[in-house]
């Protein structure tokens, strides 16, 4: 099923991601590299939107791919009003010092009950002294 964004929302929903290596939680000698990523969803439209589900594709430096699907984010299905933002932080654990994440959020326009997806552009997870 292809979900399209309702008219008037397409350019108005923006997702920014800020990843960070978590040295204090990582154990490189055990091939455990922990990254946090803070996501900010900006609703620049004149409509409220609700984030219902997430999809992540995590590609590790080794080529291993993991797909994660789930309801909401960090236990929430936030309703983001016009001009508002929603921010949360989560984590990913890799078996190497580099990887790439990308994905999408499934959202609904509560007024029309139309589902749509908001793409999350690929972003790099890289430990210290790694090529960026």
N, CA, C and O atoms as a GROMACS GRO file, in nm:
protein
  528
    1UNK      N    1   0.084  -0.117   0.000
    1UNK     CA    2   0.000   0.000   0.000
    1UNK      C    3   0.089   0.124   0.000
    1UNK      O    4   0.183   0.133   0.079
    2UNK      N    5   0.060   0.218  -0.087
    2UNK     CA    6   0.133   0.344  -0.093
    2UNK      C    7   0.053   0.450  -0.020
    2UNK      O    8  -0.065   0.471  -0.048
    3UNK      N    9   0.118   0.516   0.073
    3UNK     CA   10   0.052   0.622   0.148
    3UNK      C   11   0.102   0.755   0.096
    3UNK      O   12   0.222   0.776   0.085
    4UNK      N   13   0.011   0.844   0.063
    4UNK     CA   14   0.051   0.976   0.016
    4UNK      C   15   0.008   1.081   0.118
    4UNK      O   16  -0.093   1.066   0.187
    5UNK      N   17   0.086   1.184   0.124
    5UNK     CA   18   0.059   1.290   0.220
    5UNK      C   19  -0.058   1.376   0.172
    5UNK      O   20  -0.062   1.412   0.054
    6UNK      N   21  -0.152   1.408   0.259
    6UNK     CA   22  -0.264   1.494   0.220
    6UNK      C   23  -0.215   1.629   0.169
    6UNK      O   24  -0.111   1.679   0.211
    7UNK      N   25  -0.290   1.685   0.078
    7UNK     CA   26  -0.258   1.816   0.022
    7UNK      C   27  -0.234   1.916   0.134
    7UNK      O   28  -0.307   1.920   0.232
    8UNK      N   29  -0.130   1.997   0.117
    8UNK     CA   30  -0.101   2.100   0.215
    8UNK      C   31  -0.005   2.056   0.325
    8UNK      O   32   0.045   2.140   0.401
    9UNK      N   33   0.022   1.926   0.335
    9UNK     CA   34   0.114   1.878   0.439
    9UNK      C   35   0.252   1.843   0.383
    9UNK      O   36   0.350   1.847   0.456
   10UNK      N   37   0.259   1.808   0.255
   10UNK     CA   38   0.382   1.754   0.196
   10UNK      C   39   0.509   1.829   0.233
   10UNK      O   40   0.598   1.768   0.292
   11UNK      N   41   0.523   1.956   0.203
   11UNK     CA   42   0.650   2.020   0.235
   11UNK      C   43   0.658   2.067   0.380
   11UNK      O   44   0.762   2.115   0.424
   12UNK      N   45   0.549   2.054   0.452
   12UNK     CA   46   0.540   2.117   0.583
   12UNK      C   47   0.585   2.029   0.700
   12UNK      O   48   0.608   2.081   0.809
   13UNK      N   49   0.597   1.898   0.679
   13UNK     CA   50   0.643   1.809   0.787
   13UNK      C   51   0.790   1.779   0.761
   13UNK      O   52   0.825   1.723   0.657
   14UNK      N   53   0.875   1.815   0.857
   14UNK     CA   54   1.019   1.797   0.840
   14UNK      C   55   1.074   1.718   0.959
   14UNK      O   56   1.031   1.737   1.072
   15UNK      N   57   1.170   1.631   0.931
   15UNK     CA   58   1.233   1.551   1.035
   15UNK      C   59   1.383   1.579   1.035
   15UNK      O   60   1.449   1.566   0.932
   16UNK      N   61   1.436   1.618   1.150
   16UNK     CA   62   1.580   1.638   1.168
   16UNK      C   63   1.631   1.535   1.268
   16UNK      O   64   1.564   1.505   1.366
   17UNK      N   65   1.750   1.481   1.242
   17UNK     CA   66   1.808   1.380   1.331
   17UNK      C   67   1.950   1.421   1.367
   17UNK      O   68   2.029   1.461   1.281
   18UNK      N   69   1.982   1.411   1.497
   18UNK     CA   70   2.117   1.440   1.546
   18UNK      C   71   2.171   1.315   1.617
   18UNK      O   72   2.134   1.289   1.731
   19UNK      N   73   2.258   1.238   1.550
   19UNK     CA   74   2.315   1.118   1.613
   19UNK      C   75   2.438   1.151   1.698
   19UNK      O   76   2.504   1.252   1.676
   20UNK      N   77   2.466   1.063   1.795
   20UNK     CA   78   2.584   1.080   1.880
   20UNK      C   79   2.635   0.943   1.925
   20UNK      O   80   2.556   0.855   1.958
   21UNK      N   81   2.766   0.926   1.926
   21UNK     CA   82   2.827   0.803   1.975
   21UNK      C   83   2.825   0.806   2.128
   21UNK      O   84   2.859   0.908   2.189
   22UNK      N   85   2.784   0.696   2.189
   22UNK     CA   86   2.775   0.686   2.336
   22UNK      C   87   2.893   0.603   2.388
   22UNK      O   88   2.880   0.483   2.412
   23UNK      N   89   3.006   0.669   2.404
   23UNK     CA   90   3.128   0.601   2.450
   23UNK      C   91   3.106   0.530   2.583
   23UNK      O   92   3.154   0.418   2.603
   24UNK      N   93   3.031   0.594   2.674
   24UNK     CA   94   3.008   0.540   2.809
   24UNK      C   95   2.927   0.410   2.808
   24UNK      O   96   2.934   0.333   2.904
   25UNK      N   97   2.850   0.385   2.703
   25UNK     CA   98   2.767   0.265   2.696
   25UNK      C   99   2.824   0.161   2.600
   25UNK      O  100   2.774   0.048   2.592
   26UNK      N  101   2.928   0.198   2.528
   26UNK     CA  102   2.985   0.109   2.427
   26UNK      C  103   3.097   0.022   2.485
   26UNK      O  104   3.159   0.057   2.586
   27UNK      N  105   3.121  -0.090   2.421
   27UNK     CA  106   3.230  -0.181   2.458
   27UNK      C  107   3.291  -0.234   2.329
   27UNK      O  108   3.260  -0.345   2.286
   28UNK      N  109   3.379  -0.155   2.266
   28UNK     CA  110   3.436  -0.194   2.137
   28UNK      C  111   3.502  -0.332   2.138
   28UNK      O  112   3.495  -0.404   2.038
   29UNK      N  113   3.565  -0.370   2.251
   29UNK     CA  114   3.629  -0.502   2.258
   29UNK      C  115   3.526  -0.616   2.253
   29UNK      O  116   3.562  -0.730   2.225
   30UNK      N  117   3.399  -0.584   2.280
   30UNK     CA  118   3.290  -0.682   2.272
   30UNK      C  119   3.202  -0.656   2.148
   30UNK      O  120   3.093  -0.712   2.137
   31UNK      N  121   3.251  -0.571   2.056
   31UNK     CA  122   3.179  -0.535   1.934
   31UNK      C  123   3.040  -0.478   1.965
   31UNK      O  124   2.940  -0.513   1.902
   32UNK      N  125   3.038  -0.389   2.062
   32UNK     CA  126   2.913  -0.320   2.101
   32UNK      C  127   2.937  -0.170   2.090
   32UNK      O  128   3.013  -0.111   2.167
   33UNK      N  129   2.871  -0.109   1.991
   33UNK     CA  130   2.884   0.034   1.966
   33UNK      C  131   2.745   0.095   1.979
   33UNK      O  132   2.656   0.066   1.899
   34UNK      N  133   2.728   0.180   2.079
   34UNK     CA  134   2.596   0.236   2.109
   34UNK      C  135   2.591   0.381   2.059
   34UNK      O  136   2.682   0.461   2.083
   35UNK      N  137   2.483   0.411   1.991
   35UNK     CA  138   2.459   0.545   1.939
   35UNK      C  139   2.323   0.593   1.988
   35UNK      O  140   2.226   0.518   1.988
   36UNK      N  141   2.317   0.719   2.028
   36UNK     CA  142   2.187   0.780   2.053
   36UNK      C  143   2.155   0.863   1.930
   36UNK      O  144   2.244   0.905   1.856
   37UNK      N  145   2.027   0.887   1.910
   37UNK     CA  146   1.987   0.978   1.803
   37UNK      C  147   1.865   1.055   1.852
   37UNK      O  148   1.768   0.997   1.902
   38UNK      N  149   1.873   1.186   1.836
   38UNK     CA  150   1.763   1.273   1.878
   38UNK      C  151   1.689   1.316   1.752
   38UNK      O  152   1.747   1.375   1.661
   39UNK      N  153   1.561   1.286   1.750
   39UNK     CA  154   1.477   1.316   1.635
   39UNK      C  155   1.385   1.433   1.672
   39UNK      O  156   1.325   1.435   1.779
   40UNK      N  157   1.376   1.529   1.581
   40UNK     CA  158   1.282   1.640   1.597
   40UNK      C  159   1.190   1.640   1.475
   40UNK      O  160   1.235   1.654   1.362
   41UNK      N  161   1.061   1.626   1.501
   41UNK     CA  162   0.961   1.631   1.396
   41UNK      C  163   0.897   1.769   1.402
   41UNK      O  164   0.838   1.807   1.503
   42UNK      N  165   0.909   1.844   1.293
   42UNK     CA  166   0.855   1.980   1.284
   42UNK      C  167   0.726   1.975   1.203
   42UNK      O  168   0.724   1.924   1.091
   43UNK      N  169   0.620   2.029   1.259
   43UNK     CA  170   0.493   2.038   1.186
   43UNK      C  171   0.472   2.183   1.145
   43UNK      O  172   0.423   2.265   1.224
   44UNK      N  173   0.511   2.214   1.022
   44UNK     CA  174   0.497   2.350   0.972
   44UNK      C  175   0.365   2.372   0.898
   44UNK      O  176   0.348   2.473   0.830
   45UNK      N  177   0.274   2.278   0.912
   45UNK     CA  178   0.145   2.290   0.842
   45UNK      C  179   0.041   2.359   0.930
   45UNK      O  180   0.069   2.397   1.044
   46UNK      N  181  -0.076   2.375   0.874
   46UNK     CA  182  -0.186   2.435   0.951
   46UNK      C  183  -0.279   2.327   1.006
   46UNK      O  184  -0.388   2.357   1.055
   47UNK      N  185  -0.235   2.199   0.999
   47UNK     CA  186  -0.313   2.085   1.048
   47UNK      C  187  -0.236   2.013   1.158
   47UNK      O  188  -0.113   2.012   1.158
   48UNK      N  189  -0.307   1.952   1.251
   48UNK     CA  190  -0.242   1.862   1.347
   48UNK      C  191  -0.212   1.732   1.275
   48UNK      O  192  -0.283   1.692   1.183
   49UNK      N  193  -0.106   1.664   1.318
   49UNK     CA  194  -0.074   1.532   1.267
   49UNK      C  195  -0.040   1.442   1.386
   49UNK      O  196   0.014   1.489   1.486
   50UNK      N  197  -0.071   1.316   1.374
   50UNK     CA  198  -0.037   1.221   1.480
   50UNK      C  199   0.057   1.117   1.423
   50UNK      O  200   0.030   1.058   1.317
   51UNK      N  201   0.166   1.093   1.493
   51UNK     CA  202   0.264   0.992   1.455
   51UNK      C  203   0.217   0.858   1.512
   51UNK      O  204   0.209   0.841   1.633
   52UNK      N  205   0.186   0.764   1.424
   52UNK     CA  206   0.131   0.636   1.467
   52UNK      C  207   0.233   0.524   1.475
   52UNK      O  208   0.226   0.440   1.566
   53UNK      N  209   0.328   0.521   1.381
   53UNK     CA  210   0.421   0.408   1.374
   53UNK      C  211   0.554   0.452   1.315
   53UNK      O  212   0.564   0.558   1.253
   54UNK      N  213   0.655   0.368   1.336
   54UNK     CA  214   0.789   0.396   1.284
   54UNK      C  215   0.841   0.276   1.208
   54UNK      O  216   0.802   0.162   1.232
   55UNK      N  217   0.931   0.305   1.115
   55UNK     CA  218   1.006   0.203   1.042
   55UNK      C  219   1.149   0.253   1.032
   55UNK      O  220   1.174   0.365   0.987
   56UNK      N  221   1.243   0.168   1.074
   56UNK     CA  222   1.385   0.200   1.062
   56UNK      C  223   1.454   0.089   0.985
   56UNK      O  224   1.425  -0.029   1.003
   57UNK      N  225   1.546   0.129   0.898
   57UNK     CA  226   1.635   0.035   0.829
   57UNK      C  227   1.776   0.075   0.872
   57UNK      O  228   1.823   0.185   0.842
   58UNK      N  229   1.841  -0.017   0.944
   58UNK     CA  230   1.975   0.009   0.998
   58UNK      C  231   2.073  -0.078   0.921
   58UNK      O  232   2.064  -0.201   0.925
   59UNK      N  233   2.165  -0.014   0.851
   59UNK     CA  234   2.266  -0.086   0.775
   59UNK      C  235   2.400  -0.066   0.845
   59UNK      O  236   2.449   0.047   0.857
   60UNK      N  237   2.456  -0.175   0.893
   60UNK     CA  238   2.583  -0.168   0.964
   60UNK      C  239   2.699  -0.168   0.864
   60UNK      O  240   2.683  -0.208   0.749
   61UNK      N  241   2.815  -0.124   0.910
   61UNK     CA  242   2.934  -0.122   0.826
   61UNK      C  243   2.967  -0.258   0.768
   61UNK      O  244   3.028  -0.267   0.661
   62UNK      N  245   2.929  -0.363   0.837
   62UNK     CA  246   2.955  -0.500   0.791
   62UNK      C  247   2.862  -0.540   0.677
   62UNK      O  248   2.882  -0.643   0.613
   63UNK      N  249   2.759  -0.458   0.652
   63UNK     CA  250   2.661  -0.490   0.550
   63UNK      C  251   2.534  -0.552   0.607
   63UNK      O  252   2.434  -0.564   0.537
   64UNK      N  253   2.539  -0.592   0.733
   64UNK     CA  254   2.421  -0.649   0.799
   64UNK      C  255   2.310  -0.544   0.806
   64UNK      O  256   2.335  -0.429   0.843
   65UNK      N  257   2.188  -0.585   0.770
   65UNK     CA  258   2.074  -0.493   0.770
   65UNK      C  259   1.971  -0.541   0.871
   65UNK      O  260   1.938  -0.659   0.877
   66UNK      N  261   1.922  -0.448   0.949
   66UNK     CA  262   1.817  -0.478   1.047
   66UNK      C  263   1.701  -0.383   1.020
   66UNK      O  264   1.721  -0.264   0.999
   67UNK      N  265   1.579  -0.437   1.019
   67UNK     CA  266   1.461  -0.355   1.002
   67UNK      C  267   1.380  -0.357   1.131
   67UNK      O  268   1.360  -0.462   1.191
   68UNK      N  269   1.335  -0.240   1.172
   68UNK     CA  270   1.260  -0.226   1.296
   68UNK      C  271   1.129  -0.156   1.264
   68UNK      O  272   1.127  -0.048   1.204
   69UNK      N  273   1.020  -0.217   1.305
   69UNK     CA  274   0.887  -0.157   1.288
   69UNK      C  275   0.820  -0.158   1.424
   69UNK      O  276   0.841  -0.249   1.504
   70UNK      N  277   0.741  -0.057   1.450
   70UNK     CA  278   0.670  -0.055   1.576
   70UNK      C  279   0.571   0.057   1.584
   70UNK      O  280   0.568   0.149   1.502
   71UNK      N  281   0.490   0.046   1.685
   71UNK     CA  282   0.387   0.146   1.714
   71UNK      C  283   0.453   0.268   1.776
   71UNK      O  284   0.529   0.256   1.872
   72UNK      N  285   0.423   0.385   1.723
   72UNK     CA  286   0.471   0.509   1.782
   72UNK      C  287   0.621   0.517   1.796
   72UNK      O  288   0.696   0.447   1.729
   73UNK      N  289   0.665   0.605   1.885
   73UNK     CA  290   0.806   0.624   1.917
   73UNK      C  291   0.819   0.640   2.068
   73UNK      O  292   0.738   0.709   2.130
   74UNK      N  293   0.918   0.579   2.126
   74UNK     CA  294   0.943   0.581   2.271
   74UNK      C  295   0.814   0.569   2.353
   74UNK      O  296   0.793   0.642   2.450
   75UNK      N  297   0.729   0.475   2.312
   75UNK     CA  298   0.606   0.448   2.386
   75UNK      C  299   0.496   0.550   2.367
   75UNK      O  300   0.397   0.547   2.441
   76UNK      N  301   0.510   0.640   2.272
   76UNK     CA  302   0.410   0.743   2.250
   76UNK      C  303   0.363   0.745   2.105
   76UNK      O  304   0.434   0.701   2.014
   77UNK      N  305   0.244   0.796   2.085
   77UNK     CA  306   0.190   0.826   1.952
   77UNK      C  307   0.150   0.974   1.956
   77UNK      O  308   0.032   1.007   1.967
   78UNK      N  309   0.251   1.061   1.948
   78UNK     CA  310   0.225   1.203   1.974
   78UNK      C  311   0.138   1.270   1.869
   78UNK      O  312   0.145   1.242   1.749
   79UNK      N  313   0.055   1.361   1.918
   79UNK     CA  314  -0.024   1.450   1.833
   79UNK      C  315   0.056   1.581   1.828
   79UNK      O  316   0.082   1.643   1.931
   80UNK      N  317   0.094   1.621   1.706
   80UNK     CA  318   0.178   1.740   1.689
   80UNK      C  319   0.093   1.848   1.623
   80UNK      O  320   0.052   1.836   1.508
   81UNK      N  321   0.067   1.952   1.698
   81UNK     CA  322  -0.018   2.060   1.650
   81UNK      C  323   0.049   2.147   1.546
   81UNK      O  324   0.170   2.138   1.526
   82UNK      N  325  -0.028   2.231   1.479
   82UNK     CA  326   0.027   2.322   1.379
   82UNK      C  327   0.138   2.408   1.439
   82UNK      O  328   0.120   2.468   1.545
   83UNK      N  329   0.251   2.414   1.371
   83UNK     CA  330   0.363   2.497   1.418
   83UNK      C  331   0.440   2.438   1.535
   83UNK      O  332   0.533   2.501   1.584
   84UNK      N  333   0.404   2.317   1.580
   84UNK     CA  334   0.472   2.256   1.694
   84UNK      C  335   0.578   2.156   1.649
   84UNK      O  336   0.585   2.116   1.533
   85UNK      N  337   0.661   2.118   1.745
   85UNK     CA  338   0.761   2.014   1.721
   85UNK      C  339   0.746   1.907   1.827
   85UNK      O  340   0.692   1.931   1.936
   86UNK      N  341   0.794   1.788   1.794
   86UNK     CA  342   0.801   1.679   1.890
   86UNK      C  343   0.943   1.626   1.883
   86UNK      O  344   0.995   1.599   1.774
   87UNK      N  345   1.007   1.611   1.999
   87UNK     CA  346   1.146   1.566   2.004
   87UNK      C  347   1.157   1.447   2.098
   87UNK      O  348   1.096   1.443   2.204
   88UNK      N  349   1.237   1.349   2.056
   88UNK     CA  350   1.265   1.234   2.142
   88UNK      C  351   1.404   1.183   2.112
   88UNK      O  352   1.461   1.211   2.006
   89UNK      N  353   1.459   1.106   2.205
   89UNK     CA  354   1.590   1.045   2.188
   89UNK      C  355   1.576   0.895   2.207
   89UNK      O  356   1.508   0.849   2.298
   90UNK      N  357   1.642   0.820   2.120
   90UNK     CA  358   1.643   0.675   2.129
   90UNK      C  359   1.785   0.627   2.103
   90UNK      O  360   1.878   0.707   2.089
   91UNK      N  361   1.802   0.493   2.095
   91UNK     CA  362   1.935   0.437   2.078
   91UNK      C  363   1.935   0.325   1.975
   91UNK      O  364   1.834   0.261   1.949
   92UNK      N  365   2.053   0.304   1.918
   92UNK     CA  366   2.077   0.191   1.828
   92UNK      C  367   2.209   0.129   1.870
   92UNK      O  368   2.304   0.200   1.903
   93UNK      N  369   2.214  -0.004   1.869
   93UNK     CA  370   2.336  -0.076   1.905
   93UNK      C  371   2.386  -0.148   1.781
   93UNK      O  372   2.315  -0.229   1.722
   94UNK      N  373   2.509  -0.118   1.743
   94UNK     CA  374   2.572  -0.178   1.626
   94UNK      C  375   2.685  -0.270   1.668
   94UNK      O  376   2.734  -0.262   1.781
   95UNK      N  377   2.726  -0.358   1.575
   95UNK     CA  378   2.839  -0.447   1.605
   95UNK      C  379   2.970  -0.392   1.549
   95UNK      O  380   3.073  -0.458   1.557
   96UNK      N  381   2.966  -0.273   1.495
   96UNK     CA  382   3.084  -0.206   1.442
   96UNK      C  383   3.071  -0.056   1.462
   96UNK      O  384   2.965  -0.009   1.503
   97UNK      N  385   3.177   0.018   1.434
   97UNK     CA  386   3.178   0.161   1.465
   97UNK      C  387   3.105   0.251   1.366
   97UNK      O  388   3.095   0.372   1.390
   98UNK      N  389   3.054   0.196   1.255
   98UNK     CA  390   2.982   0.280   1.159
   98UNK      C  391   2.855   0.211   1.110
   98UNK      O  392   2.845   0.088   1.109
   99UNK      N  393   2.760   0.294   1.071
   99UNK     CA  394   2.635   0.243   1.015
   99UNK      C  395   2.554   0.358   0.960
   99UNK      O  396   2.590   0.475   0.975
  100UNK      N  397   2.442   0.324   0.898
  100UNK     CA  398   2.351   0.423   0.843
  100UNK      C  399   2.210   0.384   0.881
  100UNK      O  400   2.173   0.266   0.874
  101UNK      N  401   2.131   0.481   0.922
  101UNK     CA  402   1.989   0.458   0.950
  101UNK      C  403   1.906   0.545   0.857
  101UNK      O  404   1.945   0.656   0.821
  102UNK      N  405   1.791   0.492   0.820
  102UNK     CA  406   1.692   0.567   0.744
  102UNK      C  407   1.557   0.505   0.774
  102UNK      O  408   1.550   0.394   0.826
  103UNK      N  409   1.451   0.575   0.740
  103UNK     CA  410   1.323   0.517   0.770
  103UNK      C  411   1.206   0.605   0.733
  103UNK      O  412   1.216   0.691   0.645
  104UNK      N  413   1.095   0.582   0.804
  104UNK     CA  414   0.973   0.659   0.777
  104UNK      C  415   0.882   0.651   0.898
  104UNK      O  416   0.885   0.555   0.975
  105UNK      N  417   0.802   0.753   0.912
  105UNK     CA  418   0.696   0.755   1.013
  105UNK      C  419   0.562   0.747   0.942
  105UNK      O  420   0.540   0.815   0.841
  106UNK      N  421   0.473   0.663   0.994
  106UNK     CA  422   0.336   0.660   0.946
  106UNK      C  423   0.256   0.754   1.034
  106UNK      O  424   0.255   0.740   1.157
  107UNK      N  425   0.190   0.849   0.970
  107UNK     CA  426   0.115   0.951   1.043
  107UNK      C  427  -0.029   0.954   0.993
  107UNK      O  428  -0.062   0.894   0.890
  108UNK      N  429  -0.112   1.024   1.068
  108UNK     CA  430  -0.251   1.044   1.028
  108UNK      C  431  -0.286   1.190   1.045
  108UNK      O  432  -0.244   1.255   1.141
  109UNK      N  433  -0.364   1.240   0.952
  109UNK     CA  434  -0.424   1.372   0.965
  109UNK      C  435  -0.557   1.348   1.036
  109UNK      O  436  -0.650   1.297   0.974
  110UNK      N  437  -0.569   1.383   1.165
  110UNK     CA  438  -0.691   1.352   1.240
  110UNK      C  439  -0.819   1.411   1.179
  110UNK      O  440  -0.926   1.353   1.194
  111UNK      N  441  -0.808   1.524   1.111
  111UNK     CA  442  -0.928   1.586   1.053
  111UNK      C  443  -0.986   1.500   0.940
  111UNK      O  444  -1.108   1.483   0.932
  112UNK      N  445  -0.899   1.448   0.853
  112UNK     CA  446  -0.948   1.370   0.738
  112UNK      C  447  -0.936   1.219   0.760
  112UNK      O  448  -0.992   1.141   0.684
  113UNK      N  449  -0.861   1.179   0.864
  113UNK     CA  450  -0.831   1.038   0.892
  113UNK      C  451  -0.747   0.973   0.782
  113UNK      O  452  -0.745   0.850   0.770
  114UNK      N  453  -0.678   1.055   0.702
  114UNK     CA  454  -0.592   1.001   0.596
  114UNK      C  455  -0.455   0.969   0.653
  114UNK      O  456  -0.392   1.051   0.721
  115UNK      N  457  -0.408   0.847   0.623
  115UNK     CA  458  -0.274   0.805   0.661
  115UNK      C  459  -0.175   0.854   0.557
  115UNK      O  460  -0.207   0.864   0.439
  116UNK      N  461  -0.054   0.886   0.603
  116UNK     CA  462   0.053   0.923   0.511
  116UNK      C  463   0.187   0.892   0.576
  116UNK      O  464   0.195   0.874   0.698
  117UNK      N  465   0.292   0.885   0.495
  117UNK     CA  466   0.426   0.857   0.545
  117UNK      C  467   0.514   0.980   0.532
  117UNK      O  468   0.504   1.057   0.436
  118UNK      N  469   0.601   0.996   0.630
  118UNK     CA  470   0.702   1.101   0.628
  118UNK      C  471   0.837   1.028   0.627
  118UNK      O  472   0.870   0.956   0.721
  119UNK      N  473   0.914   1.048   0.522
  119UNK     CA  474   1.044   0.982   0.509
  119UNK      C  475   1.146   1.045   0.604
  119UNK      O  476   1.144   1.166   0.628
  120UNK      N  477   1.234   0.961   0.656
  120UNK     CA  478   1.347   1.008   0.735
  120UNK      C  479   1.471   0.979   0.651
  120UNK      O  480   1.506   0.863   0.628
  121UNK      N  481   1.537   1.084   0.607
  121UNK     CA  482   1.654   1.071   0.520
  121UNK      C  483   1.765   0.992   0.591
  121UNK      O  484   1.774   0.995   0.714
  122UNK      N  485   1.849   0.922   0.515
  122UNK     CA  486   1.959   0.848   0.576
  122UNK      C  487   2.050   0.939   0.659
  122UNK      O  488   2.078   1.053   0.621
  123UNK      N  489   2.093   0.887   0.774
  123UNK     CA  490   2.191   0.958   0.855
  123UNK      C  491   2.295   0.858   0.904
  123UNK      O  492   2.266   0.741   0.928
  124UNK      N  493   2.417   0.909   0.919
  124UNK     CA  494   2.532   0.824   0.953
  124UNK      C  495   2.550   0.813   1.104
  124UNK      O  496   2.538   0.911   1.178
  125UNK      N  497   2.581   0.692   1.146
  125UNK     CA  498   2.623   0.664   1.284
  125UNK      C  499   2.771   0.632   1.274
  125UNK      O  500   2.809   0.536   1.206
  126UNK      N  501   2.855   0.710   1.340
  126UNK     CA  502   2.999   0.687   1.330
  126UNK      C  503   3.066   0.712   1.464
  126UNK      O  504   3.048   0.817   1.526
  127UNK      N  505   3.143   0.615   1.507
  127UNK     CA  506   3.219   0.628   1.631
  127UNK      C  507   3.338   0.720   1.611
  127UNK      O  508   3.359   0.771   1.501
  128UNK      N  509   3.416   0.742   1.715
  128UNK     CA  510   3.532   0.831   1.706
  128UNK      C  511   3.635   0.779   1.606
  128UNK      O  512   3.653   0.658   1.590
  129UNK      N  513   3.702   0.872   1.539
  129UNK     CA  514   3.808   0.842   1.443
  129UNK      C  515   3.760   0.761   1.323
  129UNK      O  516   3.839   0.689   1.262
  130UNK      N  517   3.633   0.774   1.289
  130UNK     CA  518   3.579   0.706   1.172
  130UNK      C  519   3.561   0.810   1.062
  130UNK      O  520   3.543   0.929   1.089
  131UNK      N  521   3.565   0.766   0.938
  131UNK     CA  522   3.547   0.855   0.824
  131UNK      C  523   3.401   0.903   0.823
  131UNK      O  524   3.309   0.822   0.839
  132UNK      N  525   3.381   1.031   0.805
  132UNK     CA  526   3.245   1.086   0.800
  132UNK      C  527   3.206   1.114   0.658
  132UNK      O  528   3.094   1.161   0.633
   0.00000   0.00000   0.00000
